[in-house]
Amino acid sequence: MRLCTATEVMALDQQAIEGLGLPGVVLMETAGRHCSEQFAAKFSDNVDKSVLIVAGKGNNGGDGYVMARILAEQGWYVKTLVLGPENEICGDAKVMLQVVQKMGLSVNFIADVTNLRQQFTDDVPSIIVDAIFGTGLKSAVCGLQLEAINLINRATSNVFSVDIPSGVDGSTGRICGAAVQANITVTFDHAKIGHGSQPGANYVGDLKVVDIGIPLVGRPDFTSKVNLLDLKEVKLLLPQRPMNGHKGNFGHLLVVAGSTGKTGAAALAGNSGVRSGCGLVTVAAPAAVHAIIEVKLTEAMSHELDDQDGLLVFSAAEQILKLLSEKQAIAIGPGLGQSAGLETLIASLIKSVTVPMVIDADGLNLLAGQLDCLQNSSSDSIVLTPHPGEMARLTGFTVAEIEADRYNIAKEFASQYGVVLVLKGARTIVAAPDGSVNINTSGNDGLASGGSGDVLTGLIGGLLAQGLTGFAAASIAVWLHGRAAELVAKHQGTAGMAASDLFSQLPVARHELVKGAC
């Protein structure tokens, strides 16, 4: 699903109104009518036929006035609260407000917080329509609007948000101080980035996108390149597998991983590489743990590297480069551990390796503080896969700051360092250097366990070895990874899900993509 920014959708409106002469009140009427249809579909069985519409002073409030009129005509008892004085309502919203007033419907203009609180101490209807702010909000919510959002969230009512939950930045998903927690959100023409990216996505509830009649003629082009990854989107990225192919056709992945006490991470990444559809996988590990890793691998091969006390040393760089002579991709990091020698080793490999690479886990921690080496890389495709804690170490932001602005931080990092950045978590973000962003929709809380990131690393590495670009490999991998977790959960739930449980379901998830159904 294509996502756009608030600026882009405002340009669409402006072109329709000013360029084509389509009256704004017509678009507002259509938007409100579609919202009313979705409202009726969602709440038709509701016994309590009362609804409270909380309207802002702008066009979002105007959509709410249209809903008030239509719902009242359908037999709902409608009460409307306007957050501001009547004389501040203008333009198309004023036209729609006057219609509601002439119909004799209940409209209360709220002057202060005390008055607003009083409205919520009375019997609050079982459904609240949030029509306070639209997708253009960027500044922090305050005053009367902030109190309204807090009161809505404290109520036990179902919440229907018009366009976007008030308080969510439509262009990023950032929360502007506070946001309405909706059960359903109806938006217009295109979904916005704020609907798809966390933390905003967590406030949306069920998302419905409706056509309000903006003509296709003369539409300005979207400059943003953002997609919400679903089965249809991912299937377009999936490589073809010739029926007469052999293991030499599907790439050879080298995994550099492991240390004393962390052989599991290396094995998970290697076995996941096998499950990616890759033809061959070799796991290269410190000599001290090589025998243990050999036992944990079945289909993947192994190779020992120079080490000291179970950690790789710098001389292993030359061995790794020799191993890469017949490999198509490299995955570095799971379970490597930490040392000054390893920091130098990582920097050297980034500078020297020419095949696509994915760096994760300890590899990312070793990279922190020497990010400039990314801009001197010999590889044309580097994928980094941090969780928020690792991203904090890479950027200097706190975890809270990263979680509050995931989209912007991921996009800017990818652009600055010329890498594909996979910011893991709910709604994992895959950002490319050219500004393209994919936001994943698959997965569940079963992935919040040790080792699941190592599985993702091997999966990305295996897809890189099959010839995919870094952006495509990472996008397919995060979706398959999440879908595999969903398939596991169907049989055993999410609590206690182990990373290795994903292995058997990764080919199933990929097969679903090929068949186009899940």
Secondary structure, 3 states (H helix, E strand, C coil): CEEECHHHHHHHHHHHHHHCCCCHHHHHHHHHHHHHHHHHHHHCCCCCCEEEEEECCCHHHHHHHHHHHHHHHCCCEEEEEECCCHHHCCHHHHHHHHHHHHCCCEEEECCCHHHHHHHHHCCCCCEEEEECCCCCCCCCCCHHHHHHHHHHHHCCCEEEEECCCCCECCCCCCECCCCCCCCEEEEECCEEHHHHCCCHHHHCCEEEEECCCCCCCCCCCCCCCEEEECHHHHHHHCCCCCCCCCHHHCCEEEEECCCCCCHHHHHHHHHHHHHCCCCEEEEEEEHHHHHHHHHHCCCCEEEEECEECCEECCCHHHHHHHHHHHCCEEEECCCCCCCHHHHHHHHHHHHHCCCCEEECCHHHHHHCCCHHHHHHCCCCCEEECCCHHHHHHHHCCCHHHHHHCHHHHHHHHHHHHCCEEEECCCCCEEECCCCCEEEECCCCHHHCCCCHHHHHHHHHHHHHHCCCCHHHHHHHHHHHHHHHHHHHHHHHCCCCCCHHHHHHHHHHHHHHHHHCCC
